[in-house]
């Protein structure tokens, strides 16, 4: 882990540049105390997608992906399928 320090100036608009390396990324800002912040890179999950990351759906989705990986799609023989339906 790289521990480094840098001196930055807060601009007139209240912004600090972290550099192009972090451009467009989402960060979590934790205000520890007055004048002390911890910034962490973060991934945000929209509320309407949280169900996919909670049990039991997460396990079901993981199992479905695993099954699909082990069972690649194949062309359906429609005549054979038609005979099984009748």
ChimeraX commands (.cxc) that place a marker at each C-alpha (Angstrom):
marker #1 position 0.00,0.00,0.00 radius 0.5
marker #1 position 1.34,3.39,-0.99 radius 0.5
marker #1 position 1.08,5.99,1.74 radius 0.5
marker #1 position 1.79,9.41,0.34 radius 0.5
marker #1 position 0.92,12.96,1.17 radius 0.5
marker #1 position 0.29,15.92,-1.06 radius 0.5
marker #1 position -0.52,19.54,-0.42 radius 0.5
marker #1 position -3.54,20.76,-2.38 radius 0.5
marker #1 position -5.24,24.15,-2.42 radius 0.5
marker #1 position -9.01,24.29,-2.15 radius 0.5
marker #1 position -10.15,26.48,-5.03 radius 0.5
marker #1 position -12.61,29.35,-4.80 radius 0.5
marker #1 position -15.43,26.97,-5.78 radius 0.5
marker #1 position -14.53,24.55,-2.94 radius 0.5
marker #1 position -12.97,21.92,-5.21 radius 0.5
marker #1 position -9.76,19.93,-4.88 radius 0.5
marker #1 position -8.20,18.14,-7.87 radius 0.5
marker #1 position -7.08,14.57,-7.22 radius 0.5
marker #1 position -5.56,14.28,-10.68 radius 0.5
marker #1 position -6.62,12.76,-13.98 radius 0.5
marker #1 position -6.07,9.24,-12.63 radius 0.5
marker #1 position -9.31,9.58,-10.65 radius 0.5
marker #1 position -11.31,11.60,-13.18 radius 0.5
marker #1 position -14.91,10.38,-13.46 radius 0.5
marker #1 position -14.64,7.94,-10.54 radius 0.5
marker #1 position -17.03,7.90,-7.60 radius 0.5
marker #1 position -15.59,8.58,-4.16 radius 0.5
marker #1 position -16.98,8.21,-0.66 radius 0.5
marker #1 position -16.05,11.15,1.55 radius 0.5
marker #1 position -16.03,10.47,5.28 radius 0.5
marker #1 position -15.85,13.51,7.54 radius 0.5
marker #1 position -13.92,12.20,10.56 radius 0.5
marker #1 position -13.90,15.52,12.39 radius 0.5
marker #1 position -13.73,19.20,11.48 radius 0.5
marker #1 position -11.05,19.51,8.80 radius 0.5
marker #1 position -10.32,15.77,8.57 radius 0.5
marker #1 position -11.66,13.75,5.64 radius 0.5
marker #1 position -11.07,10.24,4.34 radius 0.5
marker #1 position -11.72,9.67,0.63 radius 0.5
marker #1 position -12.32,6.14,-0.67 radius 0.5
marker #1 position -13.04,4.98,-4.20 radius 0.5
marker #1 position -16.53,3.51,-4.27 radius 0.5
marker #1 position -18.92,1.57,-6.48 radius 0.5
marker #1 position -22.53,2.63,-6.11 radius 0.5
marker #1 position -25.44,0.21,-6.51 radius 0.5
marker #1 position -28.75,1.83,-7.47 radius 0.5
marker #1 position -31.58,1.12,-5.00 radius 0.5
marker #1 position -33.60,-0.77,-7.59 radius 0.5
marker #1 position -30.68,-3.20,-8.13 radius 0.5
marker #1 position -29.88,-3.96,-4.48 radius 0.5
marker #1 position -32.06,-7.09,-4.55 radius 0.5
marker #1 position -29.49,-8.75,-6.84 radius 0.5
marker #1 position -26.81,-8.40,-4.16 radius 0.5
marker #1 position -28.85,-9.75,-1.24 radius 0.5
marker #1 position -29.53,-13.39,-0.38 radius 0.5
marker #1 position -31.13,-15.55,-1.60 radius 0.5
marker #1 position -31.17,-13.83,-5.02 radius 0.5
marker #1 position -27.38,-13.35,-5.12 radius 0.5
marker #1 position -26.78,-17.11,-4.78 radius 0.5
marker #1 position -29.52,-17.89,-7.31 radius 0.5
marker #1 position -27.99,-15.49,-9.85 radius 0.5
marker #1 position -24.48,-16.89,-9.23 radius 0.5
marker #1 position -25.81,-20.43,-9.75 radius 0.5
marker #1 position -27.61,-19.41,-12.95 radius 0.5
marker #1 position -24.45,-17.81,-14.33 radius 0.5
marker #1 position -22.45,-20.92,-13.44 radius 0.5
marker #1 position -25.04,-23.17,-15.13 radius 0.5
marker #1 position -25.05,-20.99,-18.26 radius 0.5
marker #1 position -21.25,-21.15,-18.41 radius 0.5
marker #1 position -21.29,-24.96,-18.20 radius 0.5
marker #1 position -24.23,-25.34,-20.63 radius 0.5
marker #1 position -23.59,-23.25,-23.72 radius 0.5
marker #1 position -26.57,-22.57,-26.00 radius 0.5
marker #1 position -27.20,-25.00,-28.84 radius 0.5
marker #1 position -29.48,-24.97,-31.84 radius 0.5
marker #1 position -32.94,-26.39,-31.18 radius 0.5
marker #1 position -34.23,-29.19,-33.39 radius 0.5
marker #1 position -37.74,-27.83,-33.93 radius 0.5
marker #1 position -39.09,-31.06,-35.44 radius 0.5
marker #1 position -37.95,-33.08,-32.43 radius 0.5
marker #1 position -39.33,-30.46,-30.05 radius 0.5
marker #1 position -42.65,-30.42,-31.91 radius 0.5
marker #1 position -42.91,-34.20,-31.57 radius 0.5
marker #1 position -42.33,-34.03,-27.81 radius 0.5
marker #1 position -45.04,-31.40,-27.36 radius 0.5
marker #1 position -47.76,-33.30,-29.25 radius 0.5
marker link #1:1,2 radius 0.2
marker link #1:2,3 radius 0.2
marker link #1:3,4 radius 0.2
marker link #1:4,5 radius 0.2
marker link #1:5,6 radius 0.2
marker link #1:6,7 radius 0.2
marker link #1:7,8 radius 0.2
marker link #1:8,9 radius 0.2
marker link #1:9,10 radius 0.2
marker link #1:10,11 radius 0.2
marker link #1:11,12 radius 0.2
marker link #1:12,13 radius 0.2
marker link #1:13,14 radius 0.2
marker link #1:14,15 radius 0.2
marker link #1:15,16 radius 0.2
marker link #1:16,17 radius 0.2
marker link #1:17,18 radius 0.2
marker link #1:18,19 radius 0.2
marker link #1:19,20 radius 0.2
marker link #1:20,21 radius 0.2
marker link #1:21,22 radius 0.2
marker link #1:22,23 radius 0.2
marker link #1:23,24 radius 0.2
marker link #1:24,25 radius 0.2
marker link #1:25,26 radius 0.2
marker link #1:26,27 radius 0.2
marker link #1:27,28 radius 0.2
marker link #1:28,29 radius 0.2
marker link #1:29,30 radius 0.2
marker link #1:30,31 radius 0.2
marker link #1:31,32 radius 0.2
marker link #1:32,33 radius 0.2
marker link #1:33,34 radius 0.2
marker link #1:34,35 radius 0.2
marker link #1:35,36 radius 0.2
marker link #1:36,37 radius 0.2
marker link #1:37,38 radius 0.2
marker link #1:38,39 radius 0.2
marker link #1:39,40 radius 0.2
marker link #1:40,41 radius 0.2
marker link #1:41,42 radius 0.2
marker link #1:42,43 radius 0.2
marker link #1:43,44 radius 0.2
marker link #1:44,45 radius 0.2
marker link #1:45,46 radius 0.2
marker link #1:46,47 radius 0.2
marker link #1:47,48 radius 0.2
marker link #1:48,49 radius 0.2
marker link #1:49,50 radius 0.2
marker link #1:50,51 radius 0.2
marker link #1:51,52 radius 0.2
marker link #1:52,53 radius 0.2
marker link #1:53,54 radius 0.2
marker link #1:54,55 radius 0.2
marker link #1:55,56 radius 0.2
marker link #1:56,57 radius 0.2
marker link #1:57,58 radius 0.2
marker link #1:58,59 radius 0.2
marker link #1:59,60 radius 0.2
marker link #1:60,61 radius 0.2
marker link #1:61,62 radius 0.2
marker link #1:62,63 radius 0.2
marker link #1:63,64 radius 0.2
marker link #1:64,65 radius 0.2
marker link #1:65,66 radius 0.2
marker link #1:66,67 radius 0.2
marker link #1:67,68 radius 0.2
marker link #1:68,69 radius 0.2
marker link #1:69,70 radius 0.2
marker link #1:70,71 radius 0.2
marker link #1:71,72 radius 0.2
marker link #1:72,73 radius 0.2
marker link #1:73,74 radius 0.2
marker link #1:74,75 radius 0.2
marker link #1:75,76 radius 0.2
marker link #1:76,77 radius 0.2
marker link #1:77,78 radius 0.2
marker link #1:78,79 radius 0.2
marker link #1:79,80 radius 0.2
marker link #1:80,81 radius 0.2
marker link #1:81,82 radius 0.2
marker link #1:82,83 radius 0.2
marker link #1:83,84 radius 0.2
marker link #1:84,85 radius 0.2
marker link #1:85,86 radius 0.2
view
